[in-house]
Amino acid sequence: MRLILKYILLSIILFSCSKDEDSSIDTDFSSTDDSNPPVTYDVSISSTEGGSVNTQSGTFNAGTVLTITATPNDGYEFIGWTGSNEISMEITITVNSNVQLTANFQLIPISTSSVTNNPEEFNYDINKDYGGKIVEFYPNAFYTSDLSQKVIEGVNLALKTGADEWGKYGPVEYWVFGTDKNAALELIDQFCSRRSTLGQWDFNECIARETNETLDHSMIAYQKIGAEVVATNQPRGSAGHNGGFEWGIHKLSSSYPFSFDNLFSDIPPQDDFKTVLHEYFHVVQLAHVYNLSRNERDSRVIPNGAIWMQEGGAEYMANFTLFKLINNGTLNFEQSYGTLLEKMQNKMYNAKRSLDNDCSGKKLQDFKYGDDCSNVGYDLGSWAVAYLINKINNPNILIETFYPSLTEMDFESAFNLSFGYSTADFYSEFEIFLELSIEDQLKIIPTP
């Protein structure tokens, strides 16, 4: 019994000692809590589609100063921050609480109501493929600084008219040159900067090609034509669809459209207005074969190199549409431009004169780009298209059926679908038509 009491008494003493030691340790620990750890906050930084920010999200000490910059991608614009009332793309914040910031971007609004004239602006989404599709925006037209407001307004209206009549296809870039070489070089610089900015062409290579005066279709060549017109006082002009397929655009160029300035009293503004319509119709034609290879594209619009449908279609549709809009009061010009009948009569006379002389023996399908008789392909082609349109009594057959069919069909198949017979039968029939008197031939030309 005495041993049991000793054991109990010893256990009480030991237990008491253990409790005293634990209290000493707690006191020591509590003494280290007097030094406070640094206060930190979470900062979340993000961006919407179309841009980026230069600062990453993270945990930062209180009082940290952050400078955050929002940068839009090409074709987008910065529109503000979520989480801040600041409107600048660069903001500075002091971290004193948890922060959530989002940089907001949007596509640069597309102008759909007018023709865009600033080479540094884009009226379309540069990241989108528009090949062969109807679009919501009008063409772009860019001008040298020496051109008058009359020229700018005239070309703009003609492009808008073509798009309204036949459909908005694009993107279209219509580069118009005047007579001054320095002004032309400035515009070429803007053209090459546009290509370089989009990563489409090395700037220096672009400059070297487009300022080469020995190339017929370099951009500087169009300026030279305008300069010669003024120097010689002899009317002459050139305009053309110069490709652009590899860049996702339709690139067109034009020499000085002097009739808008009434440079020659007997050549009214309708002449260049018609030329712009002609070139825009090429956009319509080529839009439907836009995504094909060059060889396949050419085989469908100029089979075996024959240009009569390509150029005759553009020329006839430009003249027909111009006179239709003049006659219904949509377009108003101070000077008379005659009638569609008169224009077509002149084309037949010019074509037959050439066929009777230097181009003797050639037929409609023989005229090709680059030969001495190519102009006959334009004039006789206009009559061929007028003949076909009259035959089926549908003035819109080219834009409704023929060219849309070329997306999937070859020329012959699309021709047969649109006009109901083969090109061989048509060529034979058209040769007979060419033997008629001009009075009988003119019976197929409508009064639009």
Sequence and secondary structure as in RCSB ss.txt:
>XXXX:A:sequence
MRLILKYILLSIILFSCSKDEDSSIDTDFSSTDDSNPPVTYDVSISSTEGGSVNTQSGTFNAGTVLTITATPNDG
YEFIGWTGSNEISMEITITVNSNVQLTANFQLIPISTSSVTNNPEEFNYDINKDYGGKIVEFYPNAFYTSDLSQK
VIEGVNLALKTGADEWGKYGPVEYWVFGTDKNAALELIDQFCSRRSTLGQWDFNECIARETNETLDHSMIAYQKI
GAEVVATNQPRGSAGHNGGFEWGIHKLSSSYPFSFDNLFSDIPPQDDFKTVLHEYFHVVQLAHVYNLSRNERDSR
VIPNGAIWMQEGGAEYMANFTLFKLINNGTLNFEQSYGTLLEKMQNKMYNAKRSLDNDCSGKKLQDFKYGDDCSN
VGYDLGSWAVAYLINKINNPNILIETFYPSLTEMDFESAFNLSFGYSTADFYSEFEIFLELSIEDQLKIIPTP
>XXXX:A:secstr
 HHHHHHHHHHHHHHHHHHHHHHHHHHHHHHHTTS    EEEEEEEE TTEEESS  EEEETT EEEEEEEE TT
EEEEEEES    SSEEEEE SS EEEEEEEEE     SS B  TT  SS TTS  TTSB SS  EEEE TTS HH
HHHHHHHHHHHHHHHH  B  EEEEE  S HHHHHHHHHHHHHHHHHTTSS HHHHHHHHT TTSTTSHHHHHHH
HHHHHHHT     EEE   GGGTSEEEEE   GGGGT STTS THHHHHHHHHHHHHHHHHHTTTTS HHHHHHH
HSGGGB HHHHHHHHHHHHHHHHHHHHTTSS  SS    HHHHHHHHHHHHHHHHTTTTTT  GGG BTTSTTHH
HHHHHHHHHHHHHHHHHT TTHIIIIIHHHTTTS HHHHHHHHHSS HHHHHHHHHHHTTS HHHHGGG    
